[in-house]
Amino acid sequence: MRHSRPRSRWANLATVFLVACLAVALAACGSSSSSSGSGGGTAGTSSATAAGSQDNVNLTALQAVVKAAEVAPPTIQSAAFGKFTPKPNGSLYLVSCDLTIVGCSRLAQGMKAAAQAIGYRFQVCDTGSTETQMLGCFTNAVNAKPSAVIVDGNSAKVAGAGYAEVKKAGIPIVGAFTSNPQGTTNAEVADTTCSAEGKTLADAVIVGANGKPDTLFFTETSQECDVQRSAAFKAEYQKQCPACAIKFIQFDYATMQQTLPSQVQAALVQNPGTNWVVGVFDQPASIAVTEIQEAGLAGKIKVAGMDGVPANVELIRKGQVQVYDLALCQQEDAWAAVDAAARIYSGAKVPFSINVSTYLISPQNIGSIPADNVWPGPVNYTGQFQQLWNKS
C-alpha cells in the first residue's frame, strides 16, 4: 500500500520540473544521460544520447521480434521431454520467495495444484524478506525429508548455506527462477527465461519509442531473476540503440512501498527528457504509473513492467500509462517445476535447463486476456502436463 503524500508537494515538484526542462532546453534538452543515482538510489552505466541520432536502429527487424512476442504460445515447453510414469508416494517441499509478491504466491498455488494432480504431498515455507526466515525455511525443508525440494526465487548467491544444507542431506533440488549454475541444483526451471524477458522488453520499448527512447529503469538485486532481467535489458537496449539514453536506478525491495515513490518523483524531475519508465517487475511499474499521473506526465511518458500482475494488465486495458507487460503464466511455470521434480524422483531424464512460456501483453493483444486480467498460459496447460504423466 502506497503511503499518502500532500498534493501540494507534487505541485511544487511540477514547477521544479518545468524550470528544469526550460534550463535543459537551452543546453540541448535530452542531449545526454548521466550515471548518477536518483532519490538516494544507485544507477548503472547509461549510454549517451543525442536527440535524432538513433537513425541506425533497425526498427523493421525489432518490430518483427515484438510482433512475434505478442503471439501467445500454444504448447508447454516441457512437452519436449516426453511422457513418463511418476513414481508414487512422492512429497515436495517448496522454499518460496516472499509470498506477498503476486508472482511468488501464484507459483506456490500452482505447485500445490500440480502436486495434487500428480498425487504428491506438498509443503511450503515462506522465506519472506529476511535472511533469517530464508535460512529457516531450508532447515525446515531438510527436516521434512521430502522427495525433492523446490526453491523459488532465492538463488544460491543469497542462500548458499541453505542449498548446502539440503544437498548435504542428499535431497534433490529444483530451482525456479534462480538460474543457479550446474552442480548447485538438479534442474533449473526458467533458467534463461528472465534474461529473455529483459531482452524482449528492451526491444519493445525501443519500438514503442519509435527508435528514440529515453528510459528510466527501476531495479533491485534481492532476486536473481531481477538481476538477470536488468542485465539483459541493458545489453539489448545498448546493442540495438547505442545512442539512446538509459538510467538504472536501484531501489530497496524491503522498503519499496515507502521509498520508491520519492525516488520516482526525483528521477522524473532530474531527467526531463524521459519518455519511458520500466519496472523490473510490476509493483515498481505500478508506483511509476501513479507518480507519472500525479506529475501530469501521462501524455508524455509510457511504462512497461514484467510478471503480468492483473492490476498492471488492467492499466493496459484502460490505456492508463502502462502499455507493455511481459507476462508469465506462473501456474504453468509451477507445473513445470513439479514436473521436473517428479521426473528426478522417478529416475526419468530431465534437462538441467528448463524454460517456460512468456507473452508480451500490449494494446495490440489485450483483447486476448480474460476479464480477470490473468494470462492463462498455453491452452489447457494442466491437461498437457497430465498427458505427460500418463494421467489423462
N, C-alpha and C positions, 0 to 999 in steps of 0.2 A: 504494500500500500504506500502510495506516494505521499510524502509529507506535504502539508499545505504551505503556501507562501503568500504574502500580501501581493495583490495585483499591482500595486504601485511600484514594486521592485522591478517588474518587467517593463513598466512604462519608462523607468529610469534607464534600464538596460537598452531598451529600444532607441532611446535618444543617443546613448553612447555608441550603439551600433551604427546609427545614421552618421554620426560625426566621424566614426572610424572609416566608414565606406567613402565619405567625401574626401577624407585625407588620403586614403589609399588610391582613390581615383586619380588624384593629382600626380601620383607617382606610379601610374600604370597599374590600376586596380587588378588584383589577381595575377600579378606577374611572377610571384614566387611563393614558395611554401617553406616555412621553417620546420625544424625537427624538435622544437621545444614542446614541453607538456602544456596542458591546459587545465586550469582549475585544480592544481595540485596533483594531477596525474602525470604520467610519463608518456612520451611519444616515441615511436620508432622512426627510422630513417624515412624521409619524404623525398619524392622526386621533384626536381624543379619544374616549373610550368611557365609557359608563355602563351597568353591568350591567342588563339588562332594558329598555334604551332603544331596541332595534333593531326596534321594532314597525312602523316604516314600511318595512321590507324586503318587497318583493313576491316572496315565496318561490314562489308558484304560477308566476309568469312565469319566474323563474330555473330552477325545476325543469324546465320545458319546454325551455329552452335547453340545460341539461345533458343531458337525455334525448336530444335530437337529436344532441349531440356524441358520445354513446355508441353511435351507429349508424355502422358502417363505410361510407365512400363506395364505390360500385361502379365509378365511372368516373374515369379520369385527367383532371386539369384541362386538360392540353394537347390533349385531343380537340377542344376548341372551335376550335383553329387550323386544322384541316383537314389533308388529305393533301398531301404534296409528294414530289418525287423528289430525294434528296440528290445534290449534286454529287460526283463520285468523287474519289479520291485526297486526301481531306482529312486534316488532322492537328490534334490538340487537345493543349493543354498546360495542366495543372491546377496552379495555385498554391494548395496545400491549407492549410487550418488544421491545427493540431497533430494529427498522426496518432495520438498516444497517446489522444486523445479518441475514444470509440467512434463518435460521430456523424460525425466527420471521416473516420475510417477507412472507415466504411460508404459514405459518399459517394464516396470515391476508388475503392473497389472497384466500386461501381455504375457510375461513369463509365467505368471501364476496360471493363466488360462491355458497356455501351451503345455505346462506340466500336467495339468488336469487332463488335457486331451490325450497326452501320451501315457498317462497312468502313473506319474511320479509324484512323490511327496515334494512339497515346496516350502521353503522358509526364506524370509527376507530380513535384512538388518539395514537400517537407515544410517549411513555414515554422517549425515548432517553436514555441518560446515566447520567442524573442528577435527584436529588430528587425533585427539583422544577418542572421540566417537568412532573415527575411521579404524584405528588400530583395534579398538574393542570389538568391532564387527568381524574382523579377521579372526580374532581369538574365538569368538562365538561360532564362527564357521567351522573352525577346526574341531571344536568340542562337539559339534553336531554330527560329525563323521558322515558327511553326505557322499553320494557317488561322484559328485563334481561341484566345484564352486564356480559361480559366475560373478565376475567383478565388472560393474558398470561405471565407467567414467573415471575412476581413480586409478591412474597408471602406476607402474612400479617406480616411476620417478618420484612420486609423492607418497607412496605406500610400500616402499621396498621391504620393510620389516614384516609387514603383513603378508606379502607374497611369499617371502622366505619361510614364514611360519606354516603356511598352507602347503608349500612344496615339501618342507621337511616331513610333514605328516603323510606325504605320499598321495595327496588328493589332487586329481586333475583340475586345472584351472582354464576357464574360458574367459577371455577379456571381451568386453563390449564397449566400443568407443574409447579404447585405451591405447591402441596401437603400440603395444609392447613389442620389443624385439624377440626374435625366435630364441627359445630356451627359457624365456620367462613364463610363458603360458603354453598350453597345448594347442590353442587356436585363438584367433583374433577376429571377432565379428566387427564389421565396419572398419576394417584395418586401414584402408586408404580412403574411405568414404568422406571423412571430414576434410581431407585435403581436396578431394574432388569437388566438395561443396564450395569451398573457398574459391577455387579456380572458376567454377561456373558462375558464381555470383559476381566475380570481378568482370567477367565478360558481359554479364547482364547490365551492370552499372555503366560500363563503357558504352554499350549500345543505347541504354536509356538516356545517356547524356549526349547522344549523337556524336560520340568521339571526343567530347570535351568535358570530362568530369573533373570536378574539384571536390575531393572526398574527405570526410572525417570518418575514421573507423574506430569505434569504441570496442575495446577488447580487454581480456583478463587472462590470467595464467594458471588458475587453480585446476582447470580441467584440460587434459591433454588434447581433447577434440578442439577446444577453443584455440589452443596454441597452433594446432595444425591448420585450422581454418584461416587464422590470421596470416600465417606464413605463406600459405598457398595463394590467398587473395593478393597479398603484396607482390609475390613473384609474378603472377599472371598479369596483374594490373600494370606493373612496370615493364613487363615484356611487351604487352600489346599496345600500351600507350605511354612510352617512356617520358614524354614531356608533360604528362598530366600530374596535377598536384594531388598529393595524398598525405594525410597526417594520421598516425596511430596514437590514440590516447588511451592509456591504461586506467582502468577503474578497479576498485577493490570489491570482489564479489560479496564478501560478508556484509559490507556496508552499502551496497549498491543503491538500495532504495533511498537511503539518507543522503548519500554524497554525489551520486551520478547526475541528478537534475542540475545541480550548480555547476558541475563540470561541463555539461552540455551547454548551459547558458553562457559560460565563459568562452567556450570554444567557438560558439556562433558569433560572439562579439569580436573575438580576436581573429577570426577567419571569415571576413565578409564576402569573400568570393565563393564560399561553399555552395554547391548545388546538389550534393548527395551526402547522406549520412547512413552509415552501415553499422548495425549491431552484430556482434559476434554470435549472439543468439537473440531470441525475440524479446526478452524483457528489456534489455537496453534499447532495442529498437522502439519499443512502446514508449519508453521515457523520452526518447528523442522526438517522437511524434508529438507528444504533449508539449514539450518545450518549444518546438518549431511553431506549433499552432499558437501558443501563448505569445510568442515573439512576433506574430503577424507575418511569418515567412512561409506559410503553407503554399503559396503560389510560386515560390522560388526554389524550395528545397524538397527533394524526394528522399524516401527512406527505404532501406532494404534490411531484411533480417533473415534468420535461419531457425528452423525447427517446426514451422507450420503450426504455431500456437493459435487456437481458434480466435482469440481476441485480435491478433495481428491479421489473420486471414479476413476477419470482418472489416478491418480497416481498408484492405484492398477492395473488398466488395463494395464498400461505401465511397471509395475514391478519396479517402482521408489520409493523404500524405504518403503512406506506405504503398509501394507499388510492386515490390518483389518479396517473396518469401521462399527460401529453399527448404522444401518440406521433406521430412522423412515420415514413413509410417512406422511409428515407434512400436506398434503392436507386431507388425511383420518382423521388425528387427529383433524383437523379443523372441518370437518363434524361431528365428534363425539361430539365436544363441542357445535356446533349449535343444534345437535340432542338433547343433554341434556337440553340446554336452552329452546328449543321448548317444550320438554316434561314438564318441570317445569311450563312454561307459560300456557300450555294447561291443566294442572291439572293431567297429566299422571304420573305414578310412574317411578322414576329413582333412581338407587342406588347411594349412596354418592360416592363410589369409582368406577371409570370407567377407565379401562386400554385399551391400544391401541397396534397395531401390531408393531413388530420390526423384523429386518432382518440383520443378520451378513454377510456383504459383504466381500469376500475373493477371492484369486486367484482361489479357487475351484468353485465358482459360479458366477464370474464376467461376464461370458457369458450370464447370465440371465438378466443382466441390459441393458436397451436400450442404443442406441448410445448417447443420451443426458446425460447419466450418472445419471439419476434420477430414483430411485426405485419407481415404480408407485403404490405400495401398493397392497393389495388383489385385485384380478381380478374384474374389474368393481365395485369398491367400491362405486362410485356415484350411480350406479343402485341399489346396495344393500341397500343403505340408502333410496333411493326414494321408494323402496318396503316397507320399514318400515313405511314410511309416507303415504302409500296408494296413491302414485302418479305415479305408473307405472303398 
